Amino acid sequence: MQEGKGKVYLVGAGPGNPELMTLRALNILKKAEVVLYDALLDPSFLEYFPESAIVHYVGKRAGQHSATQVEIQDLIVRYALQNKIVVRLKGGDPFLFGRGGEELIAIKKEQIPYEIVPGVSALSAGSSGAGFPLTHRGLSRQVLIMDGHTVLEEETDWTWFAQFKGTIALFMGTSSIQKIATRLIQHGASVLLPVALVENASLQTQRTTVTTLGKISEEGISKFTPGPGIIYIGAVVNLREEGSEFQIPEQRSLGEET
């Protein structure tokens, strides 16, 4: 193919279950000439990659990186400048802790045509799958989304944080949640505030652990799966009843008759 500028699609693949990928994402994936994909949790995603496509795994999971962010951006730009259709397939939504903004900046710097395709975030998939809402009249009218990796390293206003009247969602926070819980309690949060850890959102292996801020500050919280987890802090967690975990249907090919 002649030298020129192709097009880059930053595509959200959803929280892990291929059936939660959007139709737009699927249609774009079908015409991809190059696919750079994250750790998408369910291997059946590979079934939707065109056989003729150049495929690169560039996933990052729990400190194990197959490629640095700079290397990923260089690959995107290099293939696009070869006049190829490049799909950067990212877990969840590209612009919610997906580093899609950094990739967009690199693409725009080279004046490469692009499209952003939003995806279902694990933020909502996790709470919905566990059986509680993010917002609820009288309990929570706002959601605070934070990165558990860095919140302890930044100049966090812990008093404001502890008094937040809504739902707190922590991405990448399982290793730091005990320290976070302790800080919140020290600054006025209730030890009885409910907390849920949702692992492997949207998959058959999804698991939810419910506890309280006080127990976490004393004992921490254990993960039961090797997959990613999201932590939710707030009164809405109490709306979940035991056994309310949704039933995920058996995997089938997208577009298959039911």
Beta strands, then each sheet from edge to edge (+ up, - down):
strand 1: 7-12
strand 2: 34-37
strand 3: 54-57
strand 4: 60-61
strand 5: 64-65
strand 6: 85-90
strand 7: 114-117
strand 8: 143-147
strand 9: 167-171
strand 10: 194-199
strand 11: 207-212
strand 12: 229-233
sheet 1: 3+ 2+ 6+ 1+ 7+
sheet 2: 4+ 5-
sheet 3: 8+ 9+ 12- 10+ 11-
end
